[in-house]
Amino acid sequence: MKTKFTFLLALVSLCNALSAQNSDKITKVLEYKPAPGQHINRIYPTPDMSTTPENALIFAENRLKGNAGAVGLGAFGGYVIVGFDHSIVNVKGEYDFKALGNAFANGAEPGIVMVCQDLNKNGKPDAEEPWYELAGSEYFKSETIKNYEITYYRPNPDGQKSNIKWTDNHGGEGTVTHISFASQSTMYPLWISENTLVFKGTKLKNTVYNDGVFKLPSFDWGYVDNNPNTDPIEKNGFKIDWAVDADGNAVNLDYIDFIKVYTAQTQEAGILGETSTDFAGIIDLHPDATATSVKNINKKEVELYISNGNLQVKNLDLIKEITILNLNGSILIQGINTQSVNIERIQNGIYIVKIKDGNNEVYTQKIIKK
């Protein structure tokens, strides 16, 4: 028995089109969730904006929209997600954007960058749209810990200038110290109701040392708030080509729509307190190279058939590549120069199908295997 499934696939193509309306800066903040830290509830956000999630988000957007200011992300895992008025295009071989912080010599507080595509074009990153890490200089080194998870605990009672306890998934534990000049009553984000905060990501090795003065040396490249903004682009620029999936496999992305930045170390520097990434904006290095809008889907209908365990593509000639990915962005199945791929071995669930035709145009769609 043959079952026919018709999916209206989004055709994404790239062109270099002049568009004076494209901003090269952040235009919206979608989420702001810092970890505990010396500046939280005191500077990032200010006390009057630390009262509700809505106020905290407004604060972050006012700071980051147009790269107007900065926000602190607190200790490891604290993050912010930002968006733009256009897709940032992957110009092959070039740096695609620059990320701003407030690093200086021996004052690095590195943050990791992740990117996401708005596959359904609804203006926000959805749970089924995968995030990809941009692999910086430390990604493949043995000291770097993947899938690191940390849990912070609200003090009990709170509001006593208490240190914030944490544990991790490697049996480690410690505290975020409430240093003397941090005047706020608590470093645990006041607008978050849960008594624990859990963050997961890639953890970079600790680098702090004291030779009479605490120093925080930078990594080579590929991190936010790691090198001064005035350094050459090789030190603080980012290439979408660096994207990797959850398993560390390279991913080919023609464009991105959202950027997430999170603090990547768990260390303290005495009176300087915890290492916490300060994020001050994004600059698109080629805003006039735009991803065209999704074409009117009524003009292009691609038919997919499932027959005898094979996913078959109809009415589309000269297919170069069919790729099936899970929601973490890991490649599960890939067929080259074929009209079909066998999907029997993957479990029932939601997957992403990418089809590249003979003109290198990419069709992307979420499918459900039942």
matplotlib code that plots the C-alpha trace (Angstrom):
import matplotlib.pyplot as plt

x = [0.0, 1.3, 0.5, 0.8, 1.9, 2.0, 4.0, 4.2, 7.9, 9.6, 11.9, 14.9, 17.2, 19.9, 20.6, 22.7, 20.1, 20.5, 18.1, 18.7, 16.1, 18.1, 19.6, 23.1, 22.2, 19.9, 16.2, 14.6, 15.3, 13.3, 14.6, 16.8, 17.6, 20.9, 22.4, 23.1, 25.8, 27.2, 25.4, 22.0, 19.1, 21.6, 22.8, 21.4, 18.6, 18.2, 16.2, 13.0, 13.2, 14.0, 10.5, 8.8, 9.9, 8.2, 10.2, 13.5, 12.9, 12.0, 15.2, 17.3, 15.6, 16.2, 19.8, 20.5, 18.1, 20.3, 23.3, 22.4, 24.1, 25.0, 23.5, 25.2, 24.6, 25.7, 27.6, 27.8, 24.8, 23.1, 21.9, 20.1, 18.5, 18.3, 16.8, 17.0, 14.8, 16.3, 18.2, 21.9, 23.3, 26.3, 28.7, 31.0, 34.6, 33.8, 33.1, 29.3, 28.9, 30.8, 29.7, 30.4, 31.4, 33.5, 36.7, 40.1, 43.6, 43.5, 39.9, 38.1, 34.7, 34.0, 30.5, 29.5, 27.4, 24.6, 22.5, 19.0, 17.0, 13.3, 12.1, 8.4, 8.9, 6.9, 9.5, 10.6, 12.7, 10.4, 11.2, 11.4, 13.8, 17.4, 20.1, 23.7, 26.9, 29.5, 32.6, 35.3, 39.0, 38.4, 35.5, 37.5, 40.0, 40.0, 39.6, 36.3, 33.3, 30.2, 26.7, 27.7, 24.8, 24.7, 21.9, 21.7, 19.7, 17.8, 19.0, 16.7, 15.9, 16.5, 17.4, 20.3, 23.2, 23.8, 26.3, 24.4, 25.0, 25.4, 25.9, 26.7, 26.3, 30.0, 29.7, 31.0, 29.6, 30.4, 29.0, 28.7, 30.1, 28.1, 31.1, 31.2, 30.4, 27.4, 24.7, 21.6, 19.8, 20.2, 22.0, 19.3, 17.2, 14.2, 11.8, 12.3, 9.8, 11.5, 13.7, 16.3, 17.9, 19.3, 21.5, 23.2, 25.8, 29.5, 31.9, 35.3, 38.2, 38.9, 41.7, 41.9, 45.2, 46.8, 50.3, 49.6, 46.7, 43.8, 44.0, 41.5, 43.3, 41.4, 41.0, 42.1, 38.9, 35.2, 33.7, 31.9, 33.4, 36.7, 38.8, 38.5, 35.9, 38.7, 40.8, 40.9, 37.9, 39.8, 39.5, 35.9, 34.2, 32.0, 31.4, 28.1, 30.4, 31.5, 28.1, 28.0, 25.1, 24.7, 27.1, 29.8, 29.2, 29.5, 26.2, 25.7, 23.5, 22.7, 21.4, 20.4, 17.7, 18.4, 21.6, 22.0, 24.9, 25.7, 28.5, 30.9, 33.0, 32.6, 35.3, 35.8, 38.5, 38.6, 37.4, 36.4, 33.7, 32.4, 33.2, 30.1, 29.8, 28.8, 27.1, 26.8, 25.4, 25.8, 26.9, 25.9, 28.9, 26.9, 23.3, 22.6, 23.2, 19.7, 17.8, 14.8, 11.4, 9.8, 8.3, 4.6, 4.1, 1.2, 3.7, 5.8, 4.4, 6.7, 5.2, 6.6, 5.6, 6.3, 6.3, 7.8, 9.8, 11.2, 10.6, 10.4, 10.5, 8.3, 8.0, 11.4, 14.2, 18.0, 18.0, 21.6, 20.9, 18.1, 18.9, 16.9, 17.8, 16.4, 15.3, 18.8, 20.1, 21.9, 22.0, 20.3, 20.0, 21.5, 21.1, 23.2, 22.0, 18.8, 15.1, 14.5, 15.9, 15.0, 13.6, 12.7, 15.4, 14.3, 11.7, 8.3, 8.5, 9.1, 12.0, 13.4, 13.8, 16.2, 16.2, 18.8, 18.0, 20.3, 20.3, 21.5, 18.1, 17.2, 13.7, 13.1, 10.1, 9.3, 7.6, 6.0, 6.7, 3.9]
y = [0.0, 3.4, 6.4, 9.9, 12.8, 16.3, 18.9, 22.5, 23.0, 26.3, 27.2, 29.1, 30.7, 33.3, 36.4, 39.5, 42.2, 45.8, 46.6, 49.8, 48.8, 45.9, 46.8, 45.4, 45.3, 43.5, 44.4, 42.3, 40.2, 37.0, 35.7, 36.8, 34.3, 35.0, 32.7, 34.1, 36.7, 39.8, 42.2, 40.4, 42.4, 45.3, 46.4, 43.6, 44.3, 47.4, 46.7, 48.3, 46.0, 42.8, 42.3, 40.3, 38.3, 41.0, 43.8, 41.8, 41.2, 44.9, 45.8, 43.5, 44.7, 48.3, 47.6, 45.4, 46.7, 48.7, 47.6, 50.4, 48.9, 45.6, 42.9, 40.5, 36.8, 35.8, 32.6, 29.5, 28.9, 32.3, 33.4, 35.8, 35.1, 37.9, 38.3, 40.6, 42.2, 39.8, 36.6, 36.8, 35.1, 32.7, 34.2, 31.3, 31.8, 35.2, 36.3, 36.8, 38.8, 40.3, 40.0, 42.7, 42.5, 44.5, 42.4, 43.8, 42.4, 39.7, 40.5, 37.9, 36.4, 34.2, 33.3, 30.6, 31.5, 29.3, 29.9, 28.8, 29.1, 30.2, 27.3, 28.1, 31.8, 32.7, 35.1, 33.0, 30.0, 27.0, 23.9, 21.8, 24.1, 23.0, 25.1, 24.8, 25.8, 27.8, 25.8, 28.2, 27.6, 25.3, 23.2, 20.1, 20.3, 17.6, 20.1, 21.2, 19.5, 18.9, 18.4, 20.0, 20.7, 22.9, 23.5, 26.7, 26.7, 29.6, 30.4, 29.6, 32.1, 34.3, 37.9, 37.5, 38.3, 34.6, 32.7, 30.7, 27.0, 24.9, 21.3, 19.8, 16.5, 15.6, 15.4, 18.9, 21.5, 25.0, 28.5, 31.8, 34.2, 37.2, 39.6, 42.6, 45.4, 43.6, 45.6, 43.7, 41.4, 38.3, 37.3, 34.8, 36.4, 37.9, 37.5, 33.7, 31.8, 28.4, 27.5, 25.9, 27.1, 24.5, 25.2, 22.9, 23.5, 23.3, 24.3, 25.8, 25.1, 27.6, 30.0, 32.4, 32.8, 35.1, 36.5, 39.2, 40.4, 38.2, 37.6, 36.2, 35.4, 35.1, 32.1, 32.4, 33.0, 32.2, 33.5, 36.6, 39.0, 37.2, 39.7, 43.5, 44.9, 46.8, 43.6, 42.3, 40.5, 37.2, 37.6, 38.6, 37.7, 34.6, 32.4, 30.5, 27.9, 26.9, 25.5, 22.0, 19.8, 18.2, 15.4, 17.8, 17.2, 20.1, 21.6, 23.5, 26.5, 29.1, 31.6, 32.1, 34.0, 33.8, 34.0, 32.7, 33.7, 32.0, 32.2, 29.3, 29.0, 28.2, 30.1, 33.0, 35.5, 36.6, 40.1, 40.3, 37.6, 35.1, 35.0, 36.2, 37.1, 40.7, 40.9, 44.2, 43.4, 41.9, 43.5, 41.8, 42.2, 42.0, 43.0, 43.6, 39.9, 38.7, 35.5, 36.1, 35.7, 32.3, 32.1, 31.8, 28.2, 27.9, 28.3, 25.3, 22.1, 19.2, 15.8, 13.3, 9.7, 7.0, 3.5, 0.4, 2.4, 4.8, 8.5, 9.5, 13.0, 13.5, 16.4, 17.7, 16.7, 16.5, 16.1, 16.4, 15.6, 14.5, 14.9, 13.7, 15.5, 15.1, 18.1, 18.5, 19.0, 15.7, 14.1, 10.7, 9.8, 11.3, 10.4, 11.7, 12.0, 10.1, 10.6, 8.6, 7.5, 4.6, 5.8, 2.5, 2.6, 5.9, 5.9, 7.6, 11.3, 14.7, 15.2, 17.9, 17.1, 19.1, 18.6, 20.3, 20.4, 20.7, 24.5, 24.2, 25.5, 24.0, 23.0, 22.5, 21.0, 19.3, 15.9, 13.5, 9.8, 7.8]
z = [0.0, -0.9, 1.2, -0.2, 1.9, 0.5, 2.3, 1.2, 1.6, 2.3, -0.5, 0.8, -1.7, -1.2, -3.2, -2.8, -2.9, -1.7, 1.2, 3.1, 5.6, 7.0, 10.3, 11.0, 14.8, 17.1, 16.7, 19.4, 22.5, 22.8, 26.2, 29.0, 31.7, 33.6, 36.2, 39.7, 39.7, 41.4, 39.0, 38.9, 40.5, 40.9, 37.5, 35.2, 35.5, 37.8, 41.0, 39.6, 36.5, 38.4, 39.7, 36.9, 33.8, 31.6, 33.2, 32.9, 29.2, 28.6, 30.4, 28.2, 25.0, 25.9, 26.4, 23.4, 20.7, 18.3, 20.4, 22.8, 25.9, 27.6, 29.8, 32.2, 32.0, 35.5, 36.1, 33.9, 31.7, 32.0, 28.6, 26.3, 22.9, 20.3, 16.9, 13.9, 11.2, 8.6, 8.3, 8.7, 5.6, 5.6, 3.1, 2.5, 3.7, 5.3, 8.8, 9.0, 12.3, 15.1, 18.8, 21.3, 25.0, 27.3, 27.5, 28.0, 28.3, 31.0, 31.6, 29.4, 30.5, 27.5, 26.3, 23.8, 20.7, 19.4, 16.3, 15.1, 11.9, 12.0, 9.9, 10.2, 9.8, 13.0, 14.3, 17.3, 18.0, 18.7, 20.6, 17.5, 15.8, 16.6, 18.0, 16.8, 18.6, 16.7, 17.5, 18.8, 19.3, 22.3, 21.1, 20.1, 22.9, 25.6, 28.4, 27.1, 28.6, 26.4, 27.9, 31.1, 33.4, 36.5, 39.0, 41.2, 44.4, 45.8, 49.3, 52.2, 53.6, 50.6, 50.7, 53.2, 50.8, 50.8, 48.5, 45.9, 46.0, 42.9, 41.9, 38.5, 36.6, 37.2, 41.0, 41.5, 43.8, 44.8, 45.4, 43.6, 46.2, 47.2, 47.2, 49.5, 47.1, 45.6, 47.5, 46.3, 48.8, 46.7, 43.5, 42.6, 39.8, 41.7, 38.7, 38.5, 40.7, 40.7, 43.6, 41.2, 38.0, 35.6, 32.6, 30.2, 27.6, 26.7, 29.5, 28.8, 31.0, 33.9, 33.2, 36.1, 37.9, 40.5, 40.2, 42.7, 40.6, 39.4, 35.6, 33.2, 29.9, 26.7, 24.4, 20.8, 18.9, 18.7, 22.0, 23.1, 25.7, 25.1, 23.2, 23.1, 20.6, 18.9, 18.1, 14.5, 13.2, 13.5, 17.3, 17.7, 14.5, 13.9, 10.9, 10.4, 8.8, 12.3, 13.2, 14.7, 15.9, 19.3, 18.3, 17.1, 13.4, 11.0, 9.8, 6.6, 7.3, 4.6, 7.1, 10.7, 12.5, 16.2, 18.3, 21.9, 24.1, 27.4, 30.0, 29.4, 32.6, 36.2, 38.0, 40.5, 40.7, 44.4, 44.9, 41.2, 41.8, 39.3, 35.6, 33.9, 30.2, 29.5, 26.1, 24.2, 20.8, 17.3, 14.1, 10.9, 8.6, 5.4, 6.1, 2.4, 1.6, 2.5, 2.6, 0.4, 1.9, 1.7, -1.7, -2.1, -1.2, -3.6, -6.4, -5.4, -4.1, -3.4, -2.9, -0.5, -0.5, 2.0, 0.5, 1.9, 4.5, 1.9, 1.9, -1.8, -3.3, -6.4, -8.9, -8.1, -10.5, -10.1, -6.3, -5.0, -1.4, 1.0, 4.7, 7.7, 11.0, 14.5, 16.5, 18.0, 14.5, 14.4, 10.9, 11.0, 7.4, 4.2, 0.6, -2.2, -5.8, -5.0, -5.1, -1.9, 1.5, 3.7, 7.1, 8.6, 11.2, 12.8, 15.5, 15.3, 16.0, 14.5, 12.1, 9.8, 6.1, 4.0, 0.2, -2.1, -5.8, -8.8, -8.5, -4.8, -3.6, -0.3, 0.7, 4.5, 6.3, 9.5, 9.2, 11.6, 11.3, 12.8]

ax = plt.figure().add_subplot(projection="3d")
ax.plot(x, y, z, "-o")
ax.set_aspect("equal")
plt.show()
